[in-house]
Amino acid sequence: MSQENAVGRHEEGIEVPYEQIDPDTLRNMIEEFVTRDGADWGDPGCRLEDKITQVLQQLRNNKVQIVFDLKSNTANIVVRQGKRP
């Protein structure tokens, strides 16, 4: 499976359903994602908790997904390509 994330890199790996990830681990993954260097969230006054909530909502709405990259052995949150039933 090949997915393209927000910065244009390709992720090659497998989707990991967020519901199967321990809630504390998921929160840590999302926090790391939203605090990365180069992350552009538009509103500089947006609180960290608000950003985490936004990403969690995007996961629930199937707008983004978690992909485990088989080449780098890392997980990333990427924009979902195409529609999911």
C-alpha positions as CSV (number, residue, x, y, z in Angstrom):
1,M,0.0,0.0,0.0
2,S,1.4,3.4,-0.8
3,Q,0.1,6.6,0.8
4,E,1.3,10.2,0.5
5,N,1.4,12.3,3.6
6,A,1.1,16.0,4.0
7,V,4.7,16.8,3.2
8,G,4.8,14.8,0.0
9,R,6.8,11.8,1.2
10,H,5.5,8.3,0.3
11,E,4.7,5.8,3.1
12,E,4.9,2.2,2.1
13,G,3.4,0.0,4.6
14,I,0.3,-1.2,6.3
15,E,-2.6,0.6,7.9
16,V,-2.9,0.2,11.6
17,P,-6.5,0.8,12.9
18,Y,-6.2,3.5,15.5
19,E,-8.9,1.7,17.6
20,Q,-6.4,-1.2,18.1
21,I,-3.7,1.1,19.6
22,D,-3.5,1.6,23.3
23,P,-5.1,5.0,24.1
24,D,-2.0,6.3,25.8
25,T,0.2,5.2,22.9
26,L,-2.2,6.8,20.4
27,R,-2.2,10.1,22.3
28,N,1.6,10.1,22.4
29,M,1.7,9.4,18.6
30,I,-0.6,12.2,17.9
31,E,1.2,14.6,20.2
32,E,4.5,13.8,18.5
33,F,2.9,14.3,15.1
34,V,1.4,17.7,15.9
35,T,4.6,19.0,17.6
36,R,7.0,18.0,14.8
37,D,9.3,20.6,13.3
38,G,7.6,22.0,10.2
39,A,4.0,21.2,11.3
40,D,1.8,24.0,10.0
41,W,-1.4,24.3,12.0
42,G,-2.4,27.8,10.8
43,D,-3.5,29.3,14.1
44,P,-0.4,29.9,16.3
45,G,-2.7,30.3,19.3
46,C,-4.2,26.8,19.0
47,R,-3.5,24.8,22.1
48,L,-1.8,21.4,22.0
49,E,-4.9,19.7,23.3
50,D,-7.0,21.2,20.6
51,K,-4.5,20.0,17.9
52,I,-4.6,16.5,19.4
53,T,-8.4,16.5,19.4
54,Q,-8.5,17.7,15.8
55,V,-6.3,14.8,14.7
56,L,-8.3,12.3,16.7
57,Q,-11.4,13.5,15.0
58,Q,-9.8,13.2,11.6
59,L,-9.0,9.6,12.5
60,R,-12.6,8.9,13.5
61,N,-13.9,10.6,10.3
62,N,-11.5,8.5,8.1
63,K,-9.7,11.6,6.8
64,V,-6.3,10.4,8.0
65,Q,-4.9,7.0,8.9
66,I,-2.0,5.5,10.8
67,V,0.5,3.7,8.6
68,F,3.4,1.5,9.7
69,D,6.2,2.1,7.3
70,L,7.9,-1.3,6.6
71,K,11.1,0.4,5.3
72,S,11.8,2.6,8.3
73,N,9.9,0.6,10.9
74,T,8.0,3.7,12.0
75,A,4.4,4.7,12.2
76,N,3.0,7.9,10.8
77,I,-0.3,9.7,10.4
78,V,-1.1,10.3,6.8
79,V,-4.0,11.7,4.7
80,R,-6.2,8.9,3.6
81,Q,-6.3,8.6,-0.2
82,G,-9.7,7.8,-1.7
83,K,-12.9,7.1,0.1
84,R,-13.4,4.3,2.6
85,P,-16.8,2.7,2.8
